[in-house]
Amino acid sequence: MSEAVHVEERDWLAHVPVTLFTIVMGLCGFTLALRAGEAALGFGYFISGAAHGFTMVIFAIVALLYLAKGLRHPGAVVAEWRHPVKLAFFPAISIALVLMAVVMLDPAPGLARAMWLVAVPLQLVLTVSVVSRWIGARSFQHGHLTPAWFIPSVGNVIVAIGGVPLGYVEISWFFTSVGLIFWIVFLVLVMNRLIFHDPLPQRLQPTLVILIAPPSVGFLAWVALVGEVDSFARVLLNGAYIFTLIVAVQLPSLLRLPFSLAFWALSFPMAGVTIASFVYGDATGSAGHRVVGLGLLAVLCVIILALLFRTAVALRNNEVFVPD
């Protein structure tokens, strides 16, 4: 073994995972869900404002950590890129930036536009690159397929949530179309894998919650594009609800698993279905959906607080930046 490999093994920076960007995704979703909840209750934006500031700090830390890893240990980044499971998490980088742009729309629209214009080409590059690797010469096994493979499609759909308010409607239609098409394809593949093949490894079982994200975020993008809650939007929202119920049944077994960063997969999908409930309630005047949104928001608050606590404990115990 070379000296360079020995150095990588000793340096914790080499083990900073690309999955850290799912933390940013979750916190962005949490901030937006808090805003929607505060609007539904007629409150000010004090709590969501605090969450916004905290999210910006975490985003900066995560981005700097992974940039430092790329500069100091490029081989470790390449190894993640070549990993059959971790590959799917790379678009979380551009998704986090798109979500930060969405979060910044109201307080700083100029900055939001700049972030969106950087994030969207990166999202396209990562989507094409990841899908090209999936269908390339390398053979993937059914055990490599997890709900994390939805991440590229979810990222494409999110583009419209920021793109439509910024005036980039046609670009938003392109990314939403791509995202929904890939969602349908991968939904079939993932359900086949979950039903007919071996169970997910313990570390990846929390990614089951990602099943909620595509229809809930798809609902938000569709409503932004068409300007109303139509029949297809209702299909997407109710699809998100049934996946939420399915995940809720699995939740007791998931909570018995040892903690890992994969548990952050619970955060963004729950935020997505929460925001979708508030948007539906506002658009149709449905008090029931507002109540559902408030209930989901309460659950999301518990999830975020628990994740932050468990992550802090894992960091204190040196259980995060370690070799797999």
C-alpha atoms as one frame of an Amber mdcrd trajectory, in Angstrom:
protein
   0.000   0.000   0.000   1.364   3.398  -1.001   2.201   6.192   1.404  -0.537
   8.331  -0.200  -3.147   5.727   0.698  -1.842   5.611   4.281  -2.159   9.406
   4.507  -5.755   9.266   3.243  -6.647   6.649   5.825  -5.268   8.825   8.638
  -6.801  12.106   7.472 -10.480  12.469   8.449 -10.940  14.985   5.621 -10.579
  12.152   3.116 -13.698  10.545   4.598 -16.013  13.543   4.315 -18.923  11.957
   2.379 -20.872  13.512  -0.468 -23.994  12.478   1.459 -23.371  15.509   3.725
 -25.243  17.563   1.128 -28.440  15.717   2.070 -28.214  17.583   5.391 -28.364
  20.873   3.484 -31.304  19.570   1.443 -33.155  18.652   4.625 -32.489  21.983
   6.321 -33.553  23.943   3.223 -36.770  21.948   3.088 -37.279  22.526   6.801
 -36.848  26.285   6.367 -39.384  26.379   3.529 -41.822  24.189   5.489 -41.568
  26.521   8.482 -42.303  29.497   6.233 -45.376  27.751   4.836 -46.539  26.844
   8.329 -46.026  30.372   9.625 -47.970  31.768   6.667 -50.836  29.325   7.294
 -50.993  30.385  10.949 -50.589  34.077  10.203 -47.349  34.314  12.142 -44.252
  36.286  11.274 -41.163  34.619   9.868 -39.016  34.665  13.004 -38.604  30.883
  13.396 -38.068  30.233   9.697 -35.673  33.191   9.605 -33.560  31.587  12.318
 -33.690  28.279  10.425 -32.642  30.112   7.253 -29.572  31.564   8.936 -28.611
  28.206  10.420 -29.061  26.521   7.028 -26.749  29.051   5.355 -24.047  28.331
   7.937 -24.360  24.559   7.492 -24.341  24.917   3.701 -21.116  26.938   3.863
 -19.476  24.410   6.197 -20.489  21.401   4.087 -19.437  23.052   0.821 -16.047
  24.072   2.232 -15.445  20.626   3.715 -16.144  18.842   0.450 -14.157  21.385
  -1.551 -11.230  20.847   0.809 -11.575  17.113   0.360 -11.540  17.527  -3.412
  -8.404  19.664  -3.302  -6.528  17.556  -0.764  -7.770  14.061  -1.636  -9.080
  14.058  -5.223  -8.628  10.300  -5.345 -11.171   9.903  -2.545 -13.717  11.937
  -4.518 -13.065   9.803  -7.593 -13.560   6.675  -5.485 -16.971   7.978  -4.362
 -17.861   8.763  -7.966 -16.991   5.206  -8.962 -18.910   3.698  -6.046 -22.141
   2.068  -7.313 -24.246   3.417  -4.414 -22.572   6.746  -3.562 -22.702   7.833
  -7.210 -26.418   8.627  -6.879 -25.708  11.186  -4.135 -23.536  13.499  -6.255
 -26.516  15.458  -7.653 -27.295  16.344  -4.022 -24.580  19.002  -4.486 -26.495
  20.868  -7.191 -29.847  20.152  -5.526 -28.611  21.787  -2.323 -27.600  24.861
  -4.322 -30.969  24.984  -6.142 -32.765  24.735  -2.791 -30.610  27.489  -1.324
 -31.685  29.632  -4.285 -35.347  28.853  -3.521 -34.799  29.749   0.141 -33.218
  33.064  -0.907 -36.024  34.048  -3.318 -37.855  36.332  -0.887 -35.033  37.854
   1.186 -32.482  38.226  -1.632 -33.910  37.644  -5.150 -30.729  38.859  -6.874
 -28.590  36.358  -5.003 -31.215  33.680  -5.599 -31.018  34.258  -9.352 -27.216
  34.026  -9.323 -27.281  30.806  -7.299 -29.981  29.314  -9.533 -28.042  30.133
 -12.692 -24.982  28.340 -11.301 -26.895  25.395  -9.871 -29.043  24.532 -12.893
 -26.220  23.877 -15.403 -24.448  21.874 -12.691 -27.641  19.877 -12.148 -27.834
  19.104 -15.861 -24.183  18.050 -16.008 -24.508  15.798 -12.959 -27.769  14.257
 -14.187 -26.349  13.418 -17.594 -23.081  12.167 -16.072 -24.763   9.941 -13.475
 -27.305   8.467 -15.895 -24.544   7.906 -18.460 -22.597   5.911 -15.881 -25.708
   3.905 -15.017 -26.288   2.886 -18.631 -22.602   2.682 -19.618 -20.313  -0.294
 -20.012 -20.178  -1.013 -16.279 -22.608  -3.636 -14.998 -24.672  -2.694 -11.934
 -26.221  -5.361  -9.727 -29.756  -5.268  -8.350 -28.261  -4.773  -4.874 -26.768
  -1.447  -5.997 -30.218  -0.002  -6.696 -31.702   1.968  -3.786 -34.286   4.765
  -3.417 -31.299   7.137  -3.500 -31.418   6.687  -7.282 -34.395   9.060  -7.200
 -32.092  11.920  -6.197 -31.185  13.040  -9.739 -34.859  13.091 -10.789 -35.927
  14.987  -7.670 -33.238  17.582  -8.333 -34.513  18.219 -11.839 -38.066  18.795
 -10.621 -36.921  21.247  -7.933 -35.495  23.513 -10.647 -39.005  24.730 -11.522
 -39.816  25.804  -7.959 -37.180  28.515  -8.239 -37.156  28.875 -12.007 -40.784
  29.894 -12.516 -40.696  32.822 -10.038 -37.420  33.931 -11.621 -38.999  33.881
 -15.094 -37.245  30.840 -16.562 -40.420  28.971 -17.509 -39.258  26.969 -20.533
 -36.108  25.812 -18.753 -38.294  24.813 -15.815 -40.564  22.778 -18.099 -37.521
  20.953 -19.477 -36.190  19.962 -16.060 -39.617  19.049 -14.699 -40.293  16.844
 -17.740 -36.942  15.106 -17.318 -37.485  14.638 -13.601 -40.984  13.180 -13.903
 -39.980  10.797 -16.697 -37.028   9.480 -14.705 -39.193   9.232 -11.582 -41.641
   6.911 -13.349 -38.812   4.753 -14.713 -36.971   4.469 -11.408 -40.157   3.967
  -9.418 -40.716   0.732 -11.341 -37.095  -0.343 -10.913 -36.926   0.502  -7.208
 -40.229  -1.186  -6.367 -39.079  -4.283  -8.236 -35.844  -4.286  -6.248 -37.625
  -3.785  -2.909 -40.225  -6.484  -3.528 -38.383  -9.220  -5.376 -34.781  -8.944
  -4.185 -32.810  -8.844  -0.940 -33.745  -6.190   1.642 -31.761  -2.978   1.668
 -28.617  -3.015   3.824 -29.230  -1.543   7.269 -27.242   1.628   6.548 -29.419
   2.351   3.497 -32.857   1.429   4.850 -33.617   5.050   5.883 -33.455   5.950
   2.178 -36.902   4.342   1.845 -38.267   7.726   2.882 -36.989   9.172  -0.409
 -40.013   7.499  -2.044 -42.061  10.442  -0.728 -39.951  13.144  -2.357 -40.601
  12.853  -6.127 -44.428  13.103  -6.057 -44.475  15.813  -3.386 -41.840  17.974
  -5.072 -43.383  17.124  -8.441 -46.672  18.545  -7.141 -44.965  21.816  -6.163
 -43.230  22.122  -9.529 -46.390  21.279 -11.487 -48.509  23.834  -9.630 -45.803
  26.458 -10.170 -45.771  25.714 -13.909 -49.515  25.472 -14.623 -50.552  28.057
 -12.029 -53.307  25.969 -10.465 -54.095  22.674  -8.748 -55.372  20.506 -11.599
 -56.127  16.792 -11.805 -52.524  15.730 -12.329 -51.415  17.826  -9.359 -53.954
  15.972  -7.225 -52.569  12.646  -8.439 -49.059  13.699  -7.421 -50.096  14.947
  -3.977 -52.115  11.849  -3.165 -49.237   9.713  -4.412 -47.028  11.504  -1.906
 -49.575  10.786   0.829 -49.713   7.045   0.141 -45.922   6.794   0.164 -45.905
   8.738   3.434 -48.275   6.176   4.947 -46.154   3.286   3.632 -43.030   4.813
   5.145 -44.874   5.469   8.419 -45.556   1.736   8.716 -41.826   1.041   8.236
 -40.714   3.797  10.623 -40.646   1.740  13.878 -38.176  -0.718  12.348 -36.108
   2.116  10.866 -35.779   3.834  14.233 -34.224   0.696  15.749 -31.285   0.896
  13.344 -27.907   2.364  14.364 -27.623   6.038  13.458 -25.841   7.062  10.277
 -25.967  10.057   7.943 -28.451   8.082   5.833 -31.088   9.048   8.400 -31.003
  12.575   6.970 -32.972  11.034   4.095 -36.000  11.411   6.394 -35.825  15.201
   6.379 -36.257  16.545   2.858 -39.062  14.180   1.732 -41.062  14.999   4.879
 -40.498  18.702   4.215 -41.691  18.253   0.634 -45.012  16.616   1.536 -45.505
  19.184   4.321 -45.064  22.143   1.958 -47.254  20.449  -0.667 -50.068  20.124
   1.876 -49.903  23.828   2.709 -49.786  24.813  -0.978 -52.811  22.640  -1.733
 -54.690  24.068   1.250 -53.953  27.653   0.187 -54.830  27.025  -3.469 -58.126
  25.232  -2.817 -59.153  26.648   0.555 -59.020  23.166   2.079 -58.817  23.504
   5.859 -58.214  19.758   6.092 -55.016  19.977   4.091 -53.808  22.860   6.254
 -54.363  20.672   9.314 -52.494  17.828   7.638 -49.694  20.269   6.844 -49.482
  21.415  10.460 -49.397  17.815  11.667 -46.645  16.943   9.224 -44.746  20.089
  10.207 -44.832  19.023  13.854 -43.440  15.616  12.882 -40.793  17.303  10.718
 -39.702  19.506  13.635 -39.203  16.418  15.795 -37.267  14.694  13.009 -34.953
  17.671  12.426 -34.238  18.164  16.136 -33.549  14.441  16.566 -31.263  14.379
  13.516 -29.306  17.414  14.689 -28.872  15.876  18.140 -27.847  12.454  16.827
 -25.457  14.010  14.312 -23.846  16.145  17.029 -23.381  13.053  19.196 -21.875
  11.137  16.275 -19.475  14.003  15.540 -18.429  14.154  19.197 -17.770  10.405
  19.173 -15.817  10.585  15.870 -18.369   8.328  14.151 -19.037  10.423  11.034
 -15.819  11.003   9.096 -14.564   7.431   9.180 -13.854   4.835   6.453 -16.874
   2.804   5.338
